[in-house]
């Protein structure tokens, strides 16, 4: 009796939980974004920042050459009218030195480099652990409140109140740091990365693999972009972290 009973279906992992795990964050609200990555200089800085996902705008217009980079003023991704598909926030921006093709390829190459470095680091860490096998058990216990810990190291029992308090303290520190710098204010917290460089006062890992979000600003760019993304296997190579957003139709409001 009861042999035919079935328990509840296994709980599926939603995207945000999976994204937090993939980017080694304990919670999804700790994922960082870099916005308006619409130029070569901004892309280079974003790749060295602690952002997990890079957002950029897709338009068509003149593609400017990057000094010192051969063929940087050319792209194979064009609209049906022959216009270059570029990264620019149309209509306020109508030209760019960064093509969609260079943007995607640069991120993919960056991620490949990060994967190799992570593999080498993991091998070195395993070797170090074997050498220090006599270390006191528990000395390397994970602290789930630290955003650079792996999610699998953390207990699912961390209370939302504790996490909210820890996150608030980090945001307060970040806002204080930003206020003391003579730079243009930017979004704080998970919506914006805290800067670029090789180190972070918040303890977050800089560089690291990136996901992509593309905001289409002109309809003519949609089809050539999708064709190119399929051609290079972008979804697979980005681990599924490819967001597409379209602002291409006029409508009410």
Secondary structure as GFF3:
##gff-version 3
##sequence-region A 1 253
A	DSSP	alpha_helix	15	22	.	.	.	ID=ss1
A	DSSP	three_ten_helix	28	30	.	.	.	ID=ss2
A	DSSP	beta_strand	33	34	.	.	.	ID=ss3
A	DSSP	alpha_helix	40	47	.	.	.	ID=ss4
A	DSSP	beta_strand	53	60	.	.	.	ID=ss5
A	DSSP	beta_strand	62	63	.	.	.	ID=ss6
A	DSSP	beta_strand	85	87	.	.	.	ID=ss7
A	DSSP	beta_strand	95	96	.	.	.	ID=ss8
A	DSSP	alpha_helix	100	131	.	.	.	ID=ss9
A	DSSP	three_ten_helix	151	153	.	.	.	ID=ss10
A	DSSP	alpha_helix	160	179	.	.	.	ID=ss11
A	DSSP	three_ten_helix	189	191	.	.	.	ID=ss12
A	DSSP	beta_strand	211	216	.	.	.	ID=ss13
A	DSSP	alpha_helix	220	231	.	.	.	ID=ss14
A	DSSP	alpha_helix	234	237	.	.	.	ID=ss15
A	DSSP	beta_strand	242	246	.	.	.	ID=ss16
###
